[in-house]
Amino acid sequence: MALVGVVGMKFLKIGEVAKQSEVGIETIRFYERQGLLAEPERRPSGYRQYDESVVARLLFIRRAKELGFTLSEIKELIGLWFDVSTRCVHVRQRAEQKITDIEDKIQSLKKMKQSLKKIISQCENRDAVNECPLWLGLERRNNNADDSASAT
């Protein structure tokens, strides 16, 4: 049950905030520790009491994560929201940078896919695991890593 504040603002318990925003209670606490949400006031009983704006903030965070923004980037976006000198161009620049990051990730994933396809094609007509190109390739990389680690 939500309490009503002095000026008619509705206060919510953490479970109510979690339900309305579809975010877990531990996630809400984590976001508080990370500075994405302000530490809420507490009732005399010790329970956190949140105002309704926290639900909107959590929905914003969830949507930004869906768009690929990291928590650090989301924190920066939230900071821009509260900075009176922020203009749309500042937010657009962050979005454009995210697109570049996504395109770079896509290229990296395509290279990984091609490498795996090559290894799969080399696997044809091989039975024994000790002949498996993937296994041999990984073993070779581990041996090289062990060699370079022992050299230092």
MARLOPA-913410 format. One record per atom (N, C-alpha, C): z, y, x; atom name; residue in one letter; residue number from 1. Coordinates in Angstrom, 3 decimals, decimal comma. Each point is the difference from the previous one (the first is absolute). Layout:
BEGIN
- Z_Y_X_CA_A_NUM .
...
END
This chain:
BEGIN
- 0,000_-1,169_0,842_N_M_1 .
- 0,000_1,169_-0,842_CA_M_1 .
- 0,000_1,233_0,889_C_M_1 .
- -0,910_0,918_-0,269_N_A_2 .
- -0,126_1,213_0,804_CA_A_2 .
- 0,986_1,058_-0,476_C_A_2 .
- 0,529_0,746_0,962_N_L_3 .
- 0,872_1,124_-0,302_CA_L_3 .
- -0,840_1,261_-0,078_C_L_3 .
- 0,470_0,981_-0,715_N_V_4 .
- -0,697_1,277_-0,080_CA_V_4 .
- 0,793_1,011_0,796_C_V_4 .
- -0,710_0,720_0,912_N_G_5 .
- 0,640_0,984_0,865_CA_G_5 .
- 0,339_1,278_-0,741_C_G_5 .
- 0,557_0,923_0,743_N_V_6 .
- 0,479_1,258_-0,547_CA_V_6 .
- -1,109_0,775_-0,694_C_V_6 .
- -1,180_0,065_0,580_N_V_7 .
- -1,096_0,772_-0,592_CA_V_7 .
- -0,992_-0,911_-0,723_C_V_7 .
- 0,450_-1,115_-0,466_N_G_8 .
- -0,864_-0,895_-0,760_CA_G_8 .
- -0,796_-0,968_0,849_C_G_8 .
- 0,178_0,034_1,335_N_M_9 .
- -0,711_-0,934_0,861_CA_M_9 .
- 0,603_-1,388_-0,173_C_M_9 .
- -0,843_-0,971_-0,110_N_K_10 .
- 0,424_-1,371_-0,215_CA_K_10 .
- 0,256_-0,668_1,348_C_K_10 .
- 1,161_-0,627_0,155_N_F_11 .
- 0,330_-0,716_1,221_CA_F_11 .
- -0,112_-1,498_-0,247_C_F_11 .
- -0,520_-0,698_1,000_N_L_12 .
- -0,256_-1,428_-0,111_CA_L_12 .
- 0,758_-0,760_1,077_C_L_12 .
- 0,384_-1,232_-0,326_N_K_13 .
- 0,559_-0,906_0,989_CA_K_13 .
- -1,152_-0,593_0,802_C_K_13 .
- 0,322_-0,561_1,159_N_I_14 .
- -1,034_-0,527_0,884_CA_I_14 .
- -0,833_-1,106_-0,679_C_I_14 .
- 0,638_-0,822_-0,819_N_G_15 .
- -0,737_-1,047_-0,700_CA_G_15 .
- -1,013_0,566_-0,985_C_G_15 .
- 0,366_1,092_-0,647_N_E_16 .
- -0,922_0,655_-0,938_CA_E_16 .
- -1,178_0,622_0,748_C_E_16 .
- 0,291_0,608_1,142_N_V_17 .
- -1,067_0,582_0,823_CA_V_17 .
- -0,936_-1,111_0,472_C_V_17 .
- 0,573_-1,100_0,454_N_A_18 .
- -0,799_-1,126_0,487_CA_A_18 .
- -0,907_-0,538_-1,104_C_A_18 .
- 0,542_-0,146_-1,185_N_K_19 .
- -0,787_-0,529_-1,120_CA_K_19 .
- -1,135_0,949_-0,378_C_K_19 .
- 0,305_1,294_-0,101_N_Q_20 .
- -1,019_0,967_-0,416_CA_Q_20 .
- -1,100_0,179_1,041_C_Q_20 .
- 0,365_-0,115_1,266_N_S_21 .
- -0,983_0,208_1,059_CA_S_21 .
- -0,634_-1,302_0,485_C_S_21 .
- 0,534_-1,131_-0,472_N_E_22 .
- -0,463_-1,326_0,413_CA_E_22 .
- 0,132_-0,179_1,516_C_E_22 .
- 1,126_0,480_0,539_N_V_23 .
- 0,326_-0,118_1,413_CA_V_23 .
- 1,386_-0,639_0,077_C_V_23 .
- 0,182_-0,898_0,937_N_G_24 .
- 1,272_-0,690_0,123_CA_G_24 .
- 1,146_0,908_0,430_C_G_24 .
- 1,198_-0,378_-0,374_N_I_25 .
- 1,200_0,764_0,345_CA_I_25 .
- 0,150_0,135_1,517_C_I_25 .
- -0,191_-1,083_0,731_N_E_26 .
- 0,118_0,065_1,462_CA_E_26 .
- -1,068_0,899_0,605_C_E_26 .
- -1,173_0,030_-0,617_N_T_27 .
- -1,066_0,888_0,478_CA_T_27 .
- 0,409_1,451_-0,193_C_T_27 .
- 0,619_0,305_-1,129_N_I_28 .
- 0,487_1,361_-0,250_CA_I_28 .
- 1,022_0,392_1,071_C_I_28 .
- 0,917_-0,884_0,282_N_R_29 .
- 1,008_0,282_1,035_CA_R_29 .
- -0,646_0,179_1,374_C_R_29 .
- -0,990_-0,831_0,281_N_F_30 .
- -0,729_0,118_1,264_CA_F_30 .
- -0,691_1,361_0,101_C_F_30 .
- -0,659_0,416_-1,075_N_Y_31 .
- -0,675_1,306_0,004_CA_Y_31 .
- 1,000_1,137_0,200_C_Y_31 .
- 1,196_-0,157_-0,522_N_E_32 .
- 1,044_1,004_0,235_CA_E_32 .
- 0,335_0,061_1,489_C_E_32 .
- 0,174_-1,167_0,613_N_R_33 .
- 0,334_-0,041_1,429_CA_R_33 .
- -1,124_0,576_0,858_C_R_33 .
- -1,247_-0,177_-0,448_N_Q_34 .
- -1,160_0,487_0,745_CA_Q_34 .
- -0,297_1,477_-0,249_C_Q_34 .
- 0,721_0,608_-0,932_N_G_35 .
- -0,199_1,417_-0,286_CA_G_35 .
- -1,124_0,294_-0,984_C_G_35 .
- -0,519_-1,034_-0,654_N_L_36 .
- -1,046_0,210_-1,009_CA_L_36 .
- 0,602_0,460_-1,325_C_L_36 .
- 1,247_-0,339_-0,211_N_L_37 .
- 0,754_0,433_-1,180_CA_L_37 .
- 1,295_0,636_0,487_C_L_37 .
- 0,399_1,044_-0,683_N_A_38 .
- 1,278_0,634_0,331_CA_A_38 .
- 1,142_-0,930_-0,404_C_A_38 .
- 1,063_0,043_0,756_N_E_39 .
- 1,195_-0,770_-0,361_CA_E_39 .
- 0,506_0,547_-1,334_C_E_39 .
- 0,158_-0,852_-1,006_N_P_40 .
- 0,402_0,482_-1,318_CA_P_40 .
- 1,486_0,344_-0,067_C_P_40 .
- 0,325_0,814_-0,962_N_E_41 .
- 1,416_0,269_-0,256_CA_E_41 .
- 0,617_-1,277_-0,546_C_E_41 .
- 1,314_-0,045_0,081_N_R_42 .
- 0,694_-1,181_-0,513_CA_R_42 .
- 0,926_0,410_-1,131_C_R_42 .
- 0,111_-0,916_-0,940_N_R_43 .
- 0,942_0,184_-1,097_CA_R_43 .
- 1,408_-0,224_0,533_C_R_43 .
- 1,020_0,415_-0,726_N_P_44 .
- 1,378_-0,272_0,446_CA_P_44 .
- 0,236_-1,494_0,248_C_P_44 .
- -0,743_-0,845_-0,704_N_S_45 .
- 0,149_-1,447_0,177_CA_S_45 .
- -0,651_-0,496_1,291_C_S_45 .
- -0,772_0,866_0,663_N_G_46 .
- -0,676_-0,398_1,227_CA_G_46 .
- -1,452_-0,377_-0,203_C_G_46 .
- -0,416_-0,172_-1,245_N_Y_47 .
- -1,398_-0,336_-0,274_CA_Y_47 .
- -0,903_1,177_0,334_C_Y_47 .
- -1,180_-0,315_0,535_N_R_48 .
- -0,990_1,042_0,242_CA_R_48 .
- -0,495_0,516_-1,346_C_R_48 .
- -0,273_1,295_-0,071_N_Q_49 .
- -0,625_0,536_-1,206_CA_Q_49 .
- -1,236_0,778_0,416_C_Q_49 .
- -1,107_-0,413_-0,566_N_Y_50 .
- -1,302_0,561_0,349_CA_Y_50 .
- -0,506_0,865_-1,140_C_Y_50 .
- -0,711_1,074_0,364_N_D_51 .
- -0,655_0,742_-1,065_CA_D_51 .
- -1,389_-0,610_-0,212_C_D_51 .
- -0,621_0,354_-1,094_N_E_52 .
- -1,265_-0,628_-0,389_CA_E_52 .
- -1,135_0,239_1,000_C_E_52 .
- 0,103_1,048_0,815_N_S_53 .
- -1,076_0,297_0,951_CA_S_53 .
- -0,149_-1,100_1,050_C_S_53 .
- 1,049_-0,782_0,220_N_V_54 .
- -0,065_-1,082_0,984_CA_V_54 .
- -1,010_-1,060_-0,429_C_V_54 .
- -0,108_-0,228_-1,287_N_V_55 .
- -0,983_-0,974_-0,493_CA_V_55 .
- -1,406_0,465_0,375_C_V_55 .
- -0,291_1,280_-0,213_N_A_56 .
- -1,319_0,542_0,349_CA_A_56 .
- -0,245_-0,122_1,502_C_A_56 .
- 1,029_0,268_0,800_N_R_57 .
- -0,142_-0,099_1,455_CA_R_57 .
- -0,290_-1,439_0,409_C_R_57 .
- 0,681_-0,958_-0,612_N_L_58 .
- -0,233_-1,412_0,314_CA_L_58 .
- -1,406_-0,445_-0,408_C_L_58 .
- -0,467_0,491_-1,120_N_L_59 .
- -1,364_-0,319_-0,427_CA_L_59 .
- -1,011_0,586_0,984_C_L_59 .
- 0,268_1,201_0,493_N_F_60 .
- -0,853_0,628_1,009_CA_F_60 .
- -0,027_-0,858_1,266_C_F_60 .
- 1,164_-0,422_0,453_N_I_61 .
- 0,094_-0,818_1,216_CA_I_61 .
- -0,771_-1,305_-0,189_C_I_61 .
- 0,185_-0,648_-1,129_N_R_62 .
- -0,687_-1,267_-0,259_CA_R_62 .
- -1,512_0,186_0,008_C_R_62 .
- -0,473_1,051_-0,655_N_R_63 .
- -1,449_0,256_-0,059_CA_R_63 .
- -0,545_0,324_1,394_C_R_63 .
- 0,741_0,798_0,769_N_A_64 .
- -0,446_0,335_1,359_CA_A_64 .
- -0,077_-1,257_0,873_C_A_64 .
- 0,961_-0,908_-0,160_N_K_65 .
- -0,041_-1,262_0,740_CA_K_65 .
- -1,231_-0,810_-0,395_C_K_65 .
- -0,327_-0,012_-1,286_N_E_66 .
- -1,185_-0,717_-0,473_CA_E_66 .
- -1,271_0,567_0,621_C_E_66 .
- 0,016_1,285_0,334_N_L_67 .
- -1,157_0,644_0,628_CA_L_67 .
- -0,013_-0,188_1,517_C_L_67 .
- 1,012_-0,693_0,517_N_G_68 .
- 0,018_-0,328_1,415_CA_G_68 .
- 0,846_0,897_0,870_C_G_68 .
- 0,685_0,971_-0,586_N_F_69 .
- 0,842_0,883_0,792_CA_F_69 .
- 1,257_-0,751_0,444_C_F_69 .
- 0,416_0,249_1,229_N_T_70 .
- 1,238_-0,580_0,505_CA_T_70 .
- 1,171_0,819_-0,539_C_T_70 .
- 1,202_-0,534_0,116_N_L_71 .
- 1,172_0,745_-0,450_CA_L_71 .
- 0,158_1,309_0,777_C_L_71 .
- -0,327_-0,028_1,272_N_S_72 .
- 0,063_1,218_0,808_CA_S_72 .
- -0,986_1,050_-0,521_C_S_72 .
- -1,198_-0,441_-0,326_N_E_73 .
- -1,013_0,916_-0,539_CA_E_73 .
- 0,405_0,517_-1,378_C_E_73 .
- 0,617_-0,869_-0,784_N_I_74 .
- 0,464_0,411_-1,331_CA_I_74 .
- 1,100_1,051_0,134_C_I_74 .
- 0,877_-0,203_0,955_N_K_75 .
- 1,057_0,983_0,237_CA_K_75 .
- -0,616_1,354_0,356_C_K_75 .
- -1,038_-0,035_0,806_N_E_76 .
- -0,707_1,235_0,365_CA_E_76 .
- -0,643_0,646_-1,225_C_E_76 .
- -0,616_-0,822_-0,859_N_L_77 .
- -0,616_0,533_-1,227_CA_L_77 .
- 1,054_0,641_-0,902_C_L_77 .
- 1,144_-0,639_-0,106_N_I_78 .
- 1,086_0,556_-0,822_CA_I_78 .
- 0,457_1,330_0,597_C_I_78 .
- 0,071_0,050_1,325_N_G_79 .
- 0,360_1,248_0,666_CA_G_79 .
- -0,998_1,104_-0,294_C_G_79 .
- -1,278_-0,353_-0,048_N_L_80 .
- -1,031_0,993_-0,324_CA_L_80 .
- 0,200_0,541_-1,409_C_L_80 .
- 0,421_-0,865_-0,905_N_W_81 .
- 0,203_0,404_-1,389_CA_W_81 .
- 1,033_1,130_-0,092_C_W_81 .
- 1,035_-0,098_0,823_N_F_82 .
- 1,081_0,979_-0,054_CA_F_82 .
- -0,222_1,209_0,915_C_F_82 .
- -1,050_-0,043_0,817_N_D_83 .
- -0,311_1,117_0,898_CA_D_83 .
- -0,856_1,016_-0,752_C_D_83 .
- 0,512_1,212_-0,178_N_V_84 .
- -0,702_1,016_-0,794_CA_V_84 .
- -1,313_0,431_0,640_C_V_84 .
- -0,169_-0,250_1,303_N_S_85 .
- -1,247_0,395_0,658_CA_S_85 .
- -1,086_-1,069_-0,093_C_S_85 .
- 0,307_-1,142_-0,578_N_T_86 .
- -0,962_-1,091_-0,108_CA_T_86 .
- -1,121_0,368_-0,962_C_T_86 .
- -1,200_-0,326_0,414_N_R_87 .
- -1,180_0,186_-0,835_CA_R_87 .
- -0,662_-1,359_-0,197_C_R_87 .
- -0,876_-0,052_-0,960_N_C_88 .
- -0,705_-1,251_-0,307_CA_C_88 .
- -0,717_-0,549_1,234_C_C_88 .
- -0,527_0,883_0,832_N_V_89 .
- -0,709_-0,434_1,196_CA_V_89 .
- 0,901_-0,836_0,908_C_V_89 .
- 1,293_0,314_0,057_N_H_90 .
- 0,927_-0,760_0,832_CA_H_90 .
- 0,147_-1,436_-0,502_C_H_90 .
- 0,070_-0,149_-1,290_N_V_91 .
- 0,118_-1,334_-0,597_CA_V_91 .
- -1,323_-0,747_0,165_C_V_91 .
- -1,115_0,715_-0,219_N_R_92 .
- -1,322_-0,623_0,151_CA_R_92 .
- -0,191_-0,524_1,427_C_R_92 .
- 0,486_0,743_0,996_N_Q_93 .
- -0,116_-0,445_1,386_CA_Q_93 .
- 0,728_-1,323_0,212_C_Q_93 .
- 1,167_-0,145_-0,617_N_R_94 .
- 0,740_-1,265_0,120_CA_R_94 .
- -0,791_-1,138_-0,642_C_R_94 .
- -0,595_0,282_-1,152_N_A_95 .
- -0,791_-1,028_-0,697_CA_A_95 .
- -1,243_-0,373_0,811_C_A_95 .
- -0,641_0,991_0,602_N_E_96 .
- -1,178_-0,284_0,823_CA_E_96 .
- 0,371_-0,833_1,218_C_E_96 .
- 1,152_0,294_0,608_N_Q_97 .
- 0,465_-0,792_1,133_CA_Q_97 .
- 0,291_-1,440_-0,433_C_Q_97 .
- 0,556_-0,163_-1,198_N_K_98 .
- 0,281_-1,345_-0,511_CA_K_98 .
- -1,301_-0,770_-0,184_C_K_98 .
- -1,048_0,674_-0,481_N_I_99 .
- -1,304_-0,657_-0,151_CA_I_99 .
- -0,507_-0,468_1,362_C_I_99 .
- 0,125_0,834_1,018_N_T_100 .
- -0,414_-0,383_1,352_CA_T_100 .
- 0,795_-1,210_0,474_C_T_100 .
- 1,302_0,012_-0,230_N_D_101 .
- 0,843_-1,141_0,377_CA_D_101 .
- -0,452_-1,277_-0,700_C_D_101 .
- -0,316_0,112_-1,284_N_I_102 .
- -0,438_-1,159_-0,777_CA_I_102 .
- -1,337_-0,515_0,532_C_I_102 .
- -0,921_0,915_0,304_N_E_103 .
- -1,309_-0,409_0,537_CA_E_103 .
- 0,175_-0,708_1,345_C_E_103 .
- 0,894_0,512_0,851_N_D_104 .
- 0,279_-0,662_1,284_CA_D_104 .
- 0,553_-1,400_-0,223_C_D_104 .
- 0,900_-0,125_-0,964_N_K_105 .
- 0,594_-1,308_-0,313_CA_K_105 .
- -1,066_-0,975_-0,510_C_K_105 .
- -0,908_0,507_-0,827_N_I_106 .
- -1,087_-0,842_-0,514_CA_I_106 .
- -0,850_-0,522_1,153_C_I_106 .
- -0,322_0,871_0,958_N_Q_107 .
- -0,794_-0,432_1,162_CA_Q_107 .
- 0,737_-1,069_0,800_C_Q_107 .
- 1,288_0,207_0,185_N_S_108 .
- 0,801_-0,974_0,723_CA_S_108 .
- 0,024_-1,344_-0,742_C_S_108 .
- 0,161_0,045_-1,302_N_L_109 .
- 0,012_-1,229_-0,799_CA_L_109 .
- -1,355_-0,706_0,049_C_L_109 .
- -1,085_0,761_0,021_N_K_110 .
- -1,338_-0,594_0,094_CA_K_110 .
- -0,170_-0,728_1,334_C_K_110 .
- 0,518_0,594_1,081_N_K_111 .
- -0,075_-0,658_1,317_CA_K_111 .
- 0,800_-1,286_-0,004_C_K_111 .
- 1,178_0,037_-0,615_N_M_112 .
- 0,827_-1,203_-0,091_CA_M_112 .
- -0,731_-1,089_-0,774_C_M_112 .
- -0,634_0,394_-1,097_N_K_113 .
- -0,740_-0,945_-0,835_CA_K_113 .
- -1,143_-0,630_0,795_C_K_113 .
- -0,735_0,806_0,749_N_Q_114 .
- -1,114_-0,528_0,796_CA_Q_114 .
- 0,505_-0,964_1,067_C_Q_114 .
- 1,111_0,343_0,644_N_S_115 .
- 0,571_-0,899_1,014_CA_S_115 .
- 0,395_-1,336_-0,610_C_S_115 .
- 0,628_0,056_-1,166_N_L_116 .
- 0,395_-1,244_-0,667_CA_L_116 .
- -1,213_-0,821_-0,438_C_L_116 .
- -1,029_0,657_-0,484_N_K_117 .
- -1,222_-0,721_-0,392_CA_K_117 .
- -0,625_-0,703_1,205_C_K_117 .
- -0,003_0,676_1,145_N_K_118 .
- -0,556_-0,583_1,223_CA_K_118 .
- 0,799_-1,237_0,397_C_K_118 .
- 1,321_0,108_-0,057_N_I_119 .
- 0,856_-1,130_0,354_CA_I_119 .
- -0,212_-1,154_-0,974_C_I_119 .
- -0,102_0,315_-1,288_N_I_120 .
- -0,222_-1,042_-1,015_CA_I_120 .
- -1,303_-0,737_0,268_C_I_120 .
- -1,044_0,757_0,360_N_S_121 .
- -1,289_-0,656_0,270_CA_S_121 .
- 0,096_-0,897_1,233_C_S_121 .
- 0,851_0,356_0,944_N_Q_122 .
- 0,188_-0,828_1,202_CA_Q_122 .
- 0,836_-1,246_-0,292_C_Q_122 .
- 0,695_-0,004_-1,127_N_C_123 .
- 0,862_-1,122_-0,358_CA_C_123 .
- -0,778_-1,188_-0,558_C_C_123 .
- -1,240_0,229_-0,418_N_E_124 .
- -0,768_-1,082_-0,615_CA_E_124 .
- -0,146_-1,169_0,963_C_E_124 .
- 0,091_-1,212_-0,539_N_N_125 .
- -0,167_-1,254_0,736_CA_N_125 .
- 1,075_-0,216_1,067_C_N_125 .
- 1,151_0,554_-0,198_N_R_126 .
- 1,122_-0,246_0,915_CA_R_126 .
- 1,139_-0,579_-0,818_C_R_126 .
- 0,571_-1,077_0,490_N_D_127 .
- 1,074_-0,656_-0,727_CA_D_127 .
- 1,381_0,303_0,569_C_D_127 .
- 0,136_-0,169_1,287_N_A_128 .
- 1,316_0,095_0,628_CA_A_128 .
- 0,466_1,455_0,052_C_A_128 .
- 1,293_0,185_-0,261_N_V_129 .
- 0,568_1,351_0,011_CA_V_129 .
- -0,093_0,610_1,393_C_V_129 .
- 0,040_-0,824_1,040_N_N_130 .
- -0,085_0,538_1,355_CA_N_130 .
- -1,401_0,498_0,347_C_N_130 .
- -0,975_-0,246_-0,899_N_E_131 .
- -1,355_0,522_0,174_CA_E_131 .
- -0,266_1,206_-0,902_C_E_131 .
- 0,960_0,371_-0,800_N_C_132 .
- -0,173_1,077_-0,971_CA_C_132 .
- -0,146_1,348_0,713_C_C_132 .
- -1,106_0,695_-0,213_N_P_133 .
- -0,214_1,292_0,674_CA_P_133 .
- 1,084_1,039_-0,312_C_P_133 .
- 0,506_0,007_-1,218_N_L_134 .
- 1,044_0,970_-0,338_CA_L_134 .
- 1,257_-0,308_0,807_C_L_134 .
- 0,368_-1,275_0,013_N_W_135 .
- 1,191_-0,415_0,735_CA_W_135 .
- -0,150_0,316_1,485_C_W_135 .
- -1,160_-0,345_0,558_N_L_136 .
- -0,250_0,238_1,424_CA_L_136 .
- -0,012_1,496_0,314_C_L_136 .
- -0,603_0,790_-0,878_N_G_137 .
- -0,050_1,450_0,204_CA_G_137 .
- 1,379_0,626_-0,035_C_G_137 .
- 0,818_-0,442_-0,928_N_L_138 .
- 1,361_0,538_-0,083_CA_L_138 .
- 0,830_-0,449_1,194_C_L_138 .
- -0,195_-1,264_0,401_N_E_139 .
- 0,740_-0,520_1,144_CA_E_139 .
- -0,378_0,767_1,257_C_E_139 .
- -1,293_0,290_0,165_N_R_140 .
- -0,463_0,755_1,151_CA_R_140 .
- 0,623_1,392_0,023_C_R_140 .
- 0,060_0,652_-1,171_N_R_141 .
- 0,597_1,336_-0,074_CA_R_141 .
- 1,485_-0,061_0,338_C_R_141 .
- 0,685_-1,041_-0,475_N_N_142 .
- 1,433_-0,133_0,301_CA_N_142 .
- 0,214_-0,241_1,495_C_N_142 .
- -0,859_-0,824_0,617_N_N_143 .
- 0,113_-0,246_1,432_CA_N_143 .
- -0,252_1,282_0,783_C_N_143 .
- -1,000_0,772_-0,418_N_N_144 .
- -0,283_1,277_0,665_CA_N_144 .
- 1,173_0,953_-0,162_C_N_144 .
- 0,604_0,017_-1,163_N_A_145 .
- 1,162_0,866_-0,243_CA_A_145 .
- 1,170_-0,459_0,854_C_A_145 .
- 0,161_-1,346_0,128_N_D_146 .
- 1,089_-0,520_0,819_CA_D_146 .
- -0,244_0,355_1,476_C_D_146 .
- -1,274_-0,093_0,448_N_D_147 .
- -0,337_0,328_1,377_CA_D_147 .
- 0,284_1,466_0,296_C_D_147 .
- -0,417_0,863_-0,915_N_S_148 .
- 0,212_1,448_0,226_CA_S_148 .
- 1,470_0,352_-0,111_C_S_148 .
- 0,744_-0,705_-0,825_N_A_149 .
- 1,437_0,267_-0,132_CA_A_149 .
- 0,738_-0,431_1,248_C_A_149 .
- -0,413_-1,129_0,596_N_S_150 .
- 0,681_-0,467_1,195_CA_S_150 .
- -0,378_0,818_1,219_C_S_150 .
- -1,135_0,699_-0,057_N_A_151 .
- -0,445_0,838_1,121_CA_A_151 .
- 0,787_1,298_0,075_C_A_151 .
- 0,632_0,385_-1,120_N_T_152 .
- 0,741_1,263_-0,010_CA_T_152 .
- 1,431_-0,161_0,408_C_T_152 .
END
